Amino acid sequence: MSDDARQVEVPGPRGADGNDTIRTIRLSSPDRVYFPQPGYTKGDLANYYLSVGEGITRALDRRPCMLHRFPKGLAGKKVHQKKLPAGAPDWVQTVPIYFPRFSRTVDELCVTELGAVIWAVQMSTVEFHPWNSRRADVERPDEWRIDLDPGEQCEFATVKRVAGVAQEVLDELGATGWPKTTGSKGLHIYVRIPPDHGFQDVRRAALAFAREVERRTDDATTTWWRKDRDPTQVFVDYNQNARDHTIAAAYSVRGRPDARVSAPLTWDEVPDVDPAEFTISTMPERYAELGDLHAGIDDAVFDIAPLLEWADRDEAEGAEPVPDPDD
């Protein structure tokens, strides 16, 4: 082991004897600067993920996960990694994903414990982008994702107004939405659903919901092509529910100069939220005080049948069917 490496102890799964185990993970070059502007290091990144360990593990739990790696920090090249990096310990779990376009199967990271997150940080991972389905059946999502994506001239206040409209529609449906910042310019809302439908049905449901939001506010759009959108509007991006489309997990750090984090919120916080307030330096204290604001997400499951009925109605009235996600 080199002199600058650090040994990180991480709680592991419960052993056969009923006692908790400890994973010891080697963190090389912990003083390497990953975020030049504030000076945060690889070690700071690992400490952050340890501080929100239960939250990030829940957000990634048993989901195929794409990694955004920065081997030289943000000043270097970003690597989008689907395949599990080489050299993983035998306890780091994976899930096989078939990619028809390439006629190949890739083993992606499948987080089942915090140690896998810290090992991924050792492999220079900054961002974690999980699927909206789980390993038990990767072709059937259990998470509907509402992505409020602002146009180039859209103010964040507009995003927050659209989030309020989305909450209104969710409440009317009897669905529980779990909001978070994206760690960039928008907001995400997650809804747990039964894994009873394929990606195409979930996208149809998501589009039907997005159209209802669009009907209720001039601030929202479902226009497919970016060039055709009003840049002051919020695109309610239903396409984030397509197969192999991923977005940053709750608690994931983003590869931005200020080390911003995708932060879970309460609905009461949404009207006044400033995403810049949530970084790897501020989130540990917030997490210690509030815990995981998404802790109850798996207990609030919504059946998308009403949304599929909306989709049938819209298409019968002449609305275009959900576009091909690869167009």
PAMARSE-354062 format. One record per atom (N, C-alpha, C): x, y, z. Coordinates in steps of 0.001 Angstrom, whole numbers, plus 524288, in hexadecimal, padded with zeros to 5 digits. Layout:
! PAMARSE-354062
XYZ/...
! end
This chain:
! PAMARSE-354062
803487FB5880000/800008000080000/8036A804D980000/80233808C27FCAE/8054880D857FC86/8046F810B180177/808248142F802A0/808028171A80785/8034281AAB807EC/8012D81C7D80364/7FCE482038803BD/7F78681D98803A0/7F7618187180348/7F256815BC80338/7EFF5815CA808B3/7EADC8151E808DB/7E7FA8153780DCE/7E4698107F80E07/7E3E580E3C81290/7E052809DC81358/7DB3080BFA81584/7D6F080AD7812CB/7D1C580CB081461/7CE9C8080C81656/7CCAF8087381B12/7C9618045481D40/7C3AA805C581C78/7C0BD8021D81A26/7BB4680306818B9/7B7F77FEA281AFA/7B37F7FFE881D53/7B0107FBB781F38/7AE837F81B81AC4/7AEEF7F2FB81BCF/7AD7B7EF1D817E9/7A8797EC618196B/7A6FF7E84D81691/7A22E7E56B817D4/7A2CC7E24C81CD9/79E7C7E0BB81F08/79E8F7DD83823C1/7A0847D81282268/7A4027D6088258F/7A64C7D0E982499/7A2AF7CC7D8262B/7A4577C7AE824E7/7A13A7C30D82633/7A0807C27782C18/7A4237C4AD82F19/7A3C27C455834CD/7A0487C88B8371C/79DFA7CBD4833C5/79A837CFF1835A6/79D407D503836F0/7A2687D50B83686/7A55A7D9C7837BF/7A6617DD00832D2/7A6B27E2168337A/7A7EA7E58382F1B/7AD8F7E4A482D60/7AE807E55A8285C/7B3C57E4D782640/7B5D57EA30824A3/7BAE37EA58823A5/7BD727EF30821F9/7C05E7EE2181CE4/7BF987F16C81904/7C2B77F14181443/7C7307F52B814E2/7CBD47F3888139C/7D04B7F71781388/7D1C97F80A80DDB/7D1727FCE480C33/7D2337FE48806B3/7D6D6801F580637/7DA4E800A3802C2/7DEED803E2801DC/7DD79808867FE6D/7DE8180D3E80053/7DD8D8120A7FD63/7E2D1814657FBFF/7E446813C87F70A/7E94D815E67F555/7E8D481BB37F420/7ED1F81E847F4B3/7ED648241C7F371/7E8E38272F7F5CB/7E7EE826B57FAE7/7E3788297C7FD31/7E40482F6A7FD02/7E8CD8315F7FC5D/7E99E837057FC30/7E974839437F6AF/7E862835EF7F2D2/7E7EC837F47ED77/7E33583B967ED25/7E405840357EB12/7DFCA8440F7EAAD/7DC29842917E632/7D734841C87E76C/7D3408408A7E383/7D0358455C7E1D5/7CF75849077E576/7CC7884DC37E45E/7D00B852757E549/7D2A58544B7E131/7D6A8858597E1D4/7D4AC85D5C7E44F/7CFEF85F027E302/7CE03864107E4E3/7CDB58644F7EAD3/7CAF9860967ED6E/7CAF8860987F329/7CF6E85D757F589/7D24485A707F249/7D6B1857677F436/7D544852307F69A/7D09D850317F58B/7CF0A84B387F7CE/7D207846B87F545/7D363842E37F875/7D6AE83E917F6C9/7D3928397F7F63F/7D640835917F452/7D3EF830517F40D/7D26082E797F984/7D5A082F997FD58/7D45582E33802BA/7CF7D83100804AA/7CEE08360180334/7CA29838E6804A6/7C5558366480235/7C5E28349A7FD61/7C189832167FAA8/7BFF782D187FD81/7C3CC829F07FEFE/7C2A482521801E3/7C00E826608071D/7C20382A51809D2/7BFB682BCD80EDA/7BA0D82D8980E30/7B8FF83059809F3/7B39B83204808FD/7B00E82D4780869/7B18C829918050F/7AE22825128043C/7AD8B821C880932/7B1828219780C6F/7B0F581EF68117B/7ACEB821B9814DB/7ACC4826ED81491/7A942829F7817EC/7A3868295181676/7A27A827EC81187/79D0B8272680FC8/79C458216780E33/79F0D81DF4810D6/79F6A8188380F2B/79A3F815C480E72/796B68162681238/791B88136D811BB/78E84815AF80D3F/78EC481AE080C91/78BC781D6180871/78D9B81BED80304/792B781C1F8020B/794AD81ADD7FCD0/793FA8150B7FBB6/7947C811C57FFA9/793BB80C2D7FEDE/78E0D80AFA7FD8D/78A7480D9B80034/784DF80CCF7FEF5/783B480EA77F965/785ED813077F7D4/784EB815297F2A1/786E0811887EE49/78B0180E927EF60/78D6080B287EB76/78BD78056C7EC16/78918804307F027/788437FED17F1DA/786737FB2F7ED80/789E37F78D7EBFE/788CE7F3487E84A/787737F5377E2D4/789357F9D57E17A/788337FBF87DC3F/78D277FBB17D8F0/78CAC7FA517D3F2/791317FB077D07C/792E4800B77D0CF/797F48019D7D0D5/799D9806E77D1CA/79E56808487CE1E/79D9180C7E7CB38/7A1C480EA37C80E/7A4EA8126E7CB67/7AA088125E7CAAC/7AD8B815A77CDB7/7AFB481A097CA50/7AFF081EB77CC8B/7B2B6823097CA11/7B7CF823C27CD15/7BC12822317CA88/7C1288221F7CD11/7C48C826A17CB19/7C7AD828BC7CEAE/7CB4E82CF67CD76/7D0BA82B697CF71/7D395828207CC8E/7D8998261A7CE85/7DC8682A4F7D000/7DC3982EDB7CD8C/7DFCC8332B7CECE/7DD04837A97D180/7D852836AD7D384/7D53A83AE07D5B7/7D25783DD07D172/7CF7B841F07D2FF/7CC4A844BF7CF35/7CF86847647CAFF/7D47E8484D7CC0D/7D7D084AC37C820/7D923847137C3AB/7D8318420A7C46D/7D95983E2E7C068/7D47A83C527BDA3/7D5078382B7BACB/7D0D0836087B794/7CCEF832F17BAE0/7C7E4833877B99E/7C3DD830627BC27/7C30E82B517B91F/7C27C826FE7BBF8/7C199821E17B9A0/7BC2F81FFD7BB2E/7B8E281ED67B73F/7B3C681C7D7B83C/7B482816907B82A/7B3ED814187BCA5/7B54C80E907BD2C/7B07780B537BE5C/7AEF0808157BA9B/7AAC08045C7BB8C/7ACF07FF4F7BDE1/7B0FF7FD527BB91/7B35F7F8737BD5E/7B6367F9547C281/7B5987F5A07C611/7B8557F6097CB0F/7BE327F67A7CA27/7C0BF7FA5C7CC84/7C66D7FAC77CBDE/7C9357F5DF7CDB6/7CD917F4C07CB58/7D09D7F0227CCBA/7D2C37F09B7D23F/7D3A57EC217D4AB/7D61D7EC057D9CA/7D26B7EC447DE5B/7CD587EB877DD6F/7C9917EBD87E1B5/7CA367E7427E570/7C9B17E8257EA8D/7C9AF7E3C47EE41/7C5257E0177ED10/7C5947DB3C7EEC5/7C1937D7677ED72/7BC557D8857F004/7BC457DBEB7F407/7B7547DD297F69F/7B4567E1A27F3F1/7B6CC7E4597F04A/7B40C7E8617ED48/7B09C7E5A77E93B/7AB8A7E6BD7E96F/7A7DD7E3E67E630/7A6B57E6C17E113/7A4DB7E3B87DD40/7A3AD7E5D07D81A/79E637E3C77D63F/79C9E7E5EE7D1DC/797F47E4047CF42/799107E4047C964/797F37DFAF7C6A3/798EB7DF897C0FD/794B67E2917BE04/796697E5FB7BA84/792D97E9187B757/794037E8087B19C/78FF27E69F7AEB9/790977E5A67A923/78F6C7EAA47A613/792F77EC107A27B/7925F7F0A779F33/7918F7EED879993/78CA27EEEB797C0/78B777ECED7927D/78E7E7EFB978E33/78F5D7F4C878ED7/792057F7BB78ABB/797757F595789AF/799F77F3A078DCD/79F4E7F1A978D47/79F997EBB778D83/79B137E93278E3D/79AD07E37778EAB/79EB27E16A792B2/79EB37E3E57972C/7A24D7E22579B45/79FD47E2FA7A099/7A1DE7DFFF7A463/7A0277E0677A9CD/7A4967E2A87AD15/7A33D7E65B7B074/7A7157E8FF7B3C2/7A5797E8527B970/7A9397E72E7BCC5/7A83C7E6DF7C263/7A8DC7EC507C4C4/7A4717EE917C686/7A48D7F3B97C8F1/7A4A57F3397CEE0/7A6CB7F7317D16D/7A6C57F7597D71A/7A1367F6F67D920/7A0797F3F17DD33/79B687F36B7DFCE/79C5C7F40D7E5A8/79B5A7F8AF7E7A7/79C9E7F9E97ED24/798DB7F7217F0CA/79B0A7F42E7F46E/797F87F19D7F87D/799D57F3227FDED/79E197F6117FE25/7A03D7F7CF80325/7A3B27FC8E80232/7A4AB7FF8180659/7A79780464805E9/7AD258037A803F4/7AF757FF0D80549/7B4CB7FE0D80398/7B5727FE697FDB6/7B1657FCE27FABF/7B1B97FD267F50D/7B210802CE7F333/7AF75806527F600/7AFBC80BE57F4AF/7B54080DEE7F598/7B77480C9E7FA15/7BCB380E8A7FB50/7C0C180C1A7F7BA/7C006807217F64E/7C3A2804CB7F280/7C346807A67ED45/7BE86809267EBAC/7BDED80C127E6CB/7C09F811627E722/7C07D813D77EBB7/7C363818C27EC78/7C939817BC7EBE4/7CB198136C7EE07/7D091811FC7ED4E/7D1E8811A07E77F/7CE1280FFF7E45F/7CEDF80F887DEBB/7CD8E814A87DBED/7CDAF819007DED2/7CD2781E587DCDA/7C79D81FD77DB4B/7C3B981D0B7DD5D/7BE4F81E677DC3F/7BCB48232B7DF67/7BA5A826F57DCBE/7B80D82B877DF4C/7B21C82B0F7DF4F/7AFDD829AB7DAC3/7AA31829797DA2F/7A84A823D77D996/7A3AF822D17DBF4/7A11981DBB7DB82/79BE381E7A7D8BA/79B2C81B9A7D45B/7967981C197D122/793C5816CB7D0AD/79014815B67D431/78D7B810947D421/788ED810507D04C/7879480B947CEB6/782D980A897CBB6/77E0B80B657CF31/7797880BA07CCBC/7749F80BEC7CFC7/77212806907D05C/7752F802837CFA1/773767FD287D0A9/777987FA7F7D400/7762D7F5F67D61B/779B27F3307D993/77B357EDE67D746/77F217EBA17D9B4/7818F7E6D97D7B7/77DAD7E2557D72D/779B27E2167DA7A/775FD7DDC37DA42/773467DD6E7D4F5/772637E1F47D27A/770307E20D7CD2E/771947E7537CAD3/775FA7E77E7C833/777ED7EC847C646/774807EECB7C1F6/7710C7EBA97BFAB/76DBB7ED877BB69/768917EFD47BD5B/767B97EFD67C27C/762D67F1E97C4A1/764177F5F37C8E3/763987FAE87C796/764EA7FF087CB56/761707FEF07D030/763BB800617D493/760B8801217D95D/760F6806D07DB20/762DF80A327D7A2/7636680FB07D8ED/761F1812FC7D424/75E23816657D4D1/75CA781A2A7D0C9/75F6681F4C7D214/762208215D7CE39/7654D826017CF1B/7632282AAE7CC18/7622982EE07CEEF/7605B833C97CCAC/76500837817CCC6/766F5838CB7C830/76B9783C1B7C7AD/769E08416F7C5A7/76A7B8456E7C8DE/7691484AC57C762/76E0B84D7A7C580/76E7A84DC17C04C/7734784F6F7BDAE/7728E854F07BB77/77509858E07BDBF/7743285E3B7BBF2/776DB85F557B6BE/77445862857B384/776A7864577AEB5/77B17868127AFCC/77DE5869737ABB1/782A486C947AC4D/7818F871F07AEAA/77CEF874137ADEF/77BA0879377B00A/7778F878DF7B464/776F0874467B695/772FA8735B7BA99/7753D874707C005/77279877897C30C/7742B878B37C863/772B4874277CC03/775C88738A7D028/774A986F447D3BC/76F748700C7D689/76DD3874E47D72C/768B0875DF7D97D/76466873527D643/76524873247D11C/761578709E7CDB5/7613D86ABD7CEB0/765D1868657CF63/76620862C97D096/76313861A07D594/763A4864E67D972/760F9864067DE6F/75B12864897DDD2/75956868287DA80/753B28689F7D991/7518F863BE7D6EC/75470861C07D321/752B385CF97D078/752A8858627D445/7566E858387D7CB/75671854167DBC7/75187854537DF17/74FBD859147E048/74AE8859AA7E340/746338578B7E04F/746118586E7DB27/741D48564B7D7FE/7422C850577D7DE/746E784E417D749/74796848917D755/745BB846407DC79/746EB848D77E0C6/7451D846EB7E5D5/73F31846E37E61A/73CCD84AEB7E3F6/7370E84B437E3DC/734B78469D7E0F5/736DD8454E7DC6D/734D5840EE7D95F/735C783BC87DC36/73A6883B337DE88/73B8F836717E17B/737BD835C07E604/736AC839FB7E8BE/73302839AE7ED22/72DA1837E67EB48/72BF1839F37E6D0/726D6838717E4C3/726B5832AC7E33D/72B18830B27E17E/72B7D82B2A7E00D/72BF08279C7E4D5/72D54829E17E944/72E60826B87EDE3/733D2824647EDEA/73758826D47EAF7/73CBE824FD7EAA2/74047828517EE16/74419825DA7F07A/747E6828AC7F3B4/74CC7829BD7F082/74E0E82EB77EFD9/752C3830407ED0D/75715831AB7F0D4/75BD1830357EF77/7605F8311B7F2CB/7641A834C27EFDC/76412839DB7F12A/7673083D9F7EE2D/76CE283DC27EFDF/7702983F6E7EC30/775A3840647ED59/777D1844367E957/77BF4846D17EAC1/77EC1849E37E6DF/781A6846257E345/782B4847E47DE86/785C3844967DAFC/78B95844F67DC12/78D16848F17DEFD/792A184A197DF97/7949384D807DB25/790E984F167D7D3/792348528D7D37C/78E28856EC7D362/78AF6857407CF40/7876F85BB17CEA1/781AF85A657CF64/780648556A7D01B/77AED853F07D048/7795E8514E7D550/774DE84EB67D51B/772E084BAB7D97A/7711A8465D7D776/771998426F7DAC3/76F8F83D367D9B3/76B4D83BF87DDA7/76786838D77DBF6/7639B836B27DF85/7633D830DE7DE5D/763D082DB07E269/76378828057E1CA/75E448260F7E3F9/75C1A822257E167/7576C81F7C7E34C/75864819A27E2DF/757AB816D07E72B/75824811217E70F/7534D80EC67E483/7543280AE67E128/74FF8808337DE75/750E0802557DED3/74CCB7FF287DE41/74DA17F9807DE27/750A27F8127D932/754227F44F7D96D/757067F2B27D4B9/753BB7EF257D142/74F547F1557CF67/74B917EE477CC59/74BA17EF937C691/74E877F3A07C504/74E617F5867BFA8/753E37F61A7BD7D/754497F5DD7B857/759427F6CA7B5C9/75A567FC997B52B/75EE67FDCC7B30D/760818033C7B27C/75CCF806557AEFB/75ACC803E77AAD8/75765806B87A73E/7526C8088D7A9F6/7500C805307AD1F/74B56806BE7AFF0/74C7C80B037B3E0/750DF80AA27B694/7523180E9E7BA71/7531E813DD7B7C2/7558D813C57B329/7564F818A47B03B/7511781ADC7AE69/74D7E817887ACA2/7484F8196C7AB20/7459381BF87AFC6/745F68197C7B44D/7439A81BB77B8FF/7462B820EB7BA65/74B4D821197BA04/74E24825E47BB4F/74CC082A4F7B791/74BFE829097B28B/74A7782D037AEB9/744EF82EEF7AFD7/7416A82B757B12D/73C1782D0F7B26D/73C12830CD7B715/73F3582F997BB01/73FA78331B7BF86/741E9838597BDD6/7460D838397BABC/7489483D087B900/744CA840757B5EA/7418283E047B2B2/73DAB841057AFB0/739AC8439E7B348/73844840F37B782/7349B843527BB2A/737168480D7BDDE/73C098479C7BF48/73ECC84C1C7C187/73EF98508B7BD8A/7400784F2F7B8A8/74058853147B47A/73B1F855E97B3C2/736D5853187B459/731A7855867B3C7/730AC859A47B801/7331D858DC7BC7F/731DB85C267C0FF/7356C860E37C195/739A58611C7BEAC/73D338658C7BF3A/73FFE866A87BA21/7407486BA87B8D8/7436086D3B7B436/7494686CC67B507/74AE886B917B9D3/7507A86B127BB00/752BE865D57B957/74F57862007B80E/7512685CAD7B6EB/7503A85B4F7B139/7537A857C77AF3E/752ED855E07A9ED/7543C850167A9A7/751CA84D6C7A5E1/7533C848057A4B3/7555E847A379F1F/7569484C1779CB8/7589384C167975D/75D8B848DD7970E/75DA08451A79360/761C98413F7932D/7670D8438C7918D/767278468678D4E/76C228487278B44/76DB784D8178E01/7727D84DA978FE5/7746985240792B2/773F38573878F61/77512856C278A59/7750785B54786EB/76F9685DB478672/76B9085AA478798/7662F85C7B78729/763FC85E8578C4B/766F385E1779080/7650185FBD7959C/765F0865887968F/76283867D0799AD/7635986D0F79BBA/7679F86CAE79FE4/76C0D86F5879F45/7706586EC37A2FA/76F47870DA7A86D/76ADB873867A91F/7697D875757AE59/766178718F7B14D/764AC86D3F7AECA/76143869677B13A/76452864E57B3AB/76182861C37B6AC/7639885CFE7B90C/761AF858527B5DE/765578552B7B409/763F78504E7B159/762FC84C257B573/75E3B849FF7B582/75CFF845AE7B913/75ECF840BE7B64B/7638583F0E7B795/7665283B377B470/764C9835A77B5E3/760BD833C37B351/75ED682E6E7B419/762A282A5F7B204/7663782C0B7AE8E/769CE8284B7AC2B/76DD1826207AFFF/76E3D828747B495/771CA826507B87D/76FE6821187BA99/76B6181F5F7B8D3/7696481A367BA53/76A6C816147B62A/76D77817777B22B/76ED3813B17AE1E/772F980FDF7B01C/7734280B637ADA8/7771F807727AF2A/77CA4809A07AE9F/77FC7808D57B29E/7854480A6D7B2B4/785FC8105E7B29C/781D88134C7B3BD/7827D818E57B4A9/782F4819A87BA8C/786FB81C257BC31/787F581CA47C1CC/788AE822547C34A/787728238B7C82C/78869828BE7CA57/78B18828187CF9B/78D7A82C3E7D166/7907B82BF87D645/78CFF82A6D7DAD3/78EEB826E17DE02/78C05824FD7E287/78B82829337E6A9/78798828987EA02/7876982BB97EEC0/78C8B82B007F1AE/78EC182F4B7F37B/793BB82F927F655/7988482F1C7F2E3/797CD82E367EDD7/79C6182E0C7EA6C/79ED1833707E9FF/7A3EC833A07EA67/7A6D2838647E930/7A69F839217E346/7A6D683DF47E17E/7A6FA83F0E7DBF2/7AC57841307DA7A/7ADD08404D7D5A1/7B2E38421E7D3D0/7B2BB847E17D261/7B16684B107D60E/7B12A850BA7D563/7B564853457D8B6/7B72B857E67D759/7BB8E85A497DA35/7BAAC85AE67E010/7B5BD85BB87E1AE/7B4B985C967E740/7B37F857947EA3B/7B415853097E7C1/7B30384DF87EA49/7AD7284DB77EC51/7A9E884F577E903/7A46184F5D7EA60/7A241849C87EAA8/79E1E8491F7EDCD/79BE1844007EEDF/79624843F77ED33/7944A83F7F7EB5C/78EB483EC17EA62/78C1383DAE7EF9A/7893F8418D7F192/7877E8417F7F6FF/781AA840787F787/7801483C657FA5D/77A8E83BA67FB98/7785D840457FE98/773618417A7FD81/770C3845F67FFD5/76B8D844468022E/7697F8477B805B2/763FB8472D80710/7610C84AB080343/75C03849AE8028C/758F384D0A7FF11/758B5852A180121/758D6853468063F/758BB8589180875/75D9985BAD80705/761EB858F6805F1/766C185BAB8048D/766E685D6E7FEDA/763DA85AE57FB85/7645A85BCC7F5E6/763A7861827F44E/75FC18645E7F650/75EF4869B97F46E/7639486D637F550/766C286C5E7F93B/76B0D86FEC7FA81/7707186D827F9C7/770B8868E17F770/775B3866107F748/77997868AE7F3A2/77E838687A7F51D/782E386A297F1D8/78691865887F15E/786EA863157ECBC/78A2285E587EC2E/78FD985F297ED8D/791C6863F77ED31/79742864FD7EE5F/79889864467F423/79480863F27F760/79567863597FD01/7972785DDD7FE7B/7968485A177FAF1/797858549E7FC3D/79C86852CB7F9A1/7A0A7852427FCB5/7A5BC8508F7FACD/7A7D984C627FE73/7AC6084A3D7FD10/7AE978462F80079/7B0508486B805B4/7B0A684D8C8062B/7B21284FD580B34/7AD4F8511680E8F/7A8C1851F980C2F/7A41B8536080F33/7A06D84EC581029/7A06F84AEC80CA9/79CB2846A580D25/79D7B84328811E7/7A25B8422381397/7A2E383EB68182B/7A000840BF81CFD/7A047845D881DFC/79D8B8480282286/797A7847A2821C7/795DD848D381D02/790408486B81BE8/78E63842CC81CAD/7916B83F0C81AC7/78FE78399781B3D/78FDA837DB820F7/793B9839A1823E4/793EE8383782972/78F2D83A5282C5E/78D3983ED782AA8/788BD8414382D40/7838F83EEF82B74/782F083E1182655/77DE783C8482426/77D84836C3822CD/781F78342282250/781EA82EC482076/780A682E8D81AAB/77F3C829F6818C6/77E068294281342/7785C82AC781242/7778282F1480F83/77236830E680E6F/76F4782D5280AAF/77205829BB80829/76F82825E7804C5/76EFC820908076B/76F6D8206880C91/76F8981B6380F55/76A8C8183880E90/7661B81ACC80DC0/76136817F380D48/75F88816C8807C0/76303817B0803F9/761708175C7FE7E/75F89811EF7FCE7/761C880DD67FF04/760398088C7FD70/75AEA806F57FFAC/758E280A0A80348/753D7808C2805AD/74F5180BB680329/7506580F047FF55/74C55812437FCEB/74BFD810F17F720/7496380C9D7F5E5/7494A80A8D7F096/7443D80C2E7EDDA/744C680E267E911/740578101A7E606/73FAE80CE47E111/73AEA80B197E00C/739B2808237DB4E/738C980C057D6D6/73B9C80B5D7D280/73B4880F237CE34/7369880E417CA99/7330680AB47CBFF/72E84809977C8A6/72B7A80E827C719/72A73812317CAB3/727A3816F27C914/72A9381A167C4F0/72FBA81A2F7C53D/732CD81D097C15F/732A381A5C7BC15/73283815337BC07/7320C8126C7B713/72CAD813657B4A2/728B4814077B7DB/72393815817B5D4/723C981B027B37A/726A381E8B7B60A/72756823CB7B3DF/72A1B823797AE98/72E05820157AE47/730ED81F857A960/72D5A81D8A7A50A/72A0B819AB7A646/7264D817AD7A26F/7229E81C077A0AE/720B481F177A460/71D288236B7A321/71FC98276379F90/724A5828EF7A0FB/7276782CE279DE0/7284B82B0679852/729E882621797C2/72AF0824057928A/725E38238078F67/7218C8222279207/71C86821C478F57/71AB58271778D64/71C6682B377902A/71AF48308778EAF/71ECC832ED78ADA/7229D82FD77890C/7261C831A6784FA/72B9983304786B2/72CD18326278BB3/732208337D78D83/735F582F8978B3E/73A9E8314C78A33/73E9882DC07882A/7400A829BA78C4C/740F1824D278AC7/742D0820FC78E99/748438226979082/749D981FDA7949B/74EF882119796D5/7533882035792C4/756C082401791FB/75AC18237278DE8/75EB581F3178F39/7617281D6B78B2F/765CB819C878BEE/769FA81C9678F29/76BB781A4C79376/76F8681D00796C8/774B881E2179426/775F281B6478FF1/77AFC81C1E78D5D/77AB681FE7788CA/7760C8220D787BE/77598825E078387/7782A82B097850E/
! end
